[in-house]
């Protein structure tokens, strides 16, 4: 299913559905950025604001971007403050939504829907202040290899969102081409059981 259409449909139940990937990625974000402070943050794929509320605790201002109008509507209900600006945009197109530079750019469960990572990370690099960071939290490639994809139930059955498989090396090569350095790579497992396939891949990059 088309990404925008899918998330518009998913928005009503996104926060209430059981979703291990959503929940574990939220944990990885908090652990990756805990104890740090940022002035301006660009949150790509803010969805219903599941991470926005927490990000407000570690920054001064956030520009929140999402492809889905319905997801943004939920986020606006959840996060009511003039410290946050919400923008509807397709990151495959011009980044007119981002004015000025940022200290942190966040991608939460977004890049699986992007075919070519390099142009997106190059635009990210250009918006970062020197020393700025990029957080990437994605469904782990190992899960993708086994057929796991973003999906949700509707009255017409299970709907699967258009996704692209990315190897870990795809992320690291795209980062290098974009002029970004790898700070950390972490893997997160269901119930912290390292004998299972990891669910979330987390990468932190720096400029």
Secondary structure by P-SEA (a helix, b strand, c coil): ccaaaaaaaacccccccccaaaaaaaaaaaaacccccccbbbbcccccccaaaaaaacccccbbbbccaaaaaaaaaacccccbbbbbcccccccccccccccbbbbcccccccccaaaaaaaaaaacccccbbbbbcccaaaaaacccccccccccccccbbbbbcaaaaaaaaaaacccccbbbbbcccccccccccbbbbbbcc
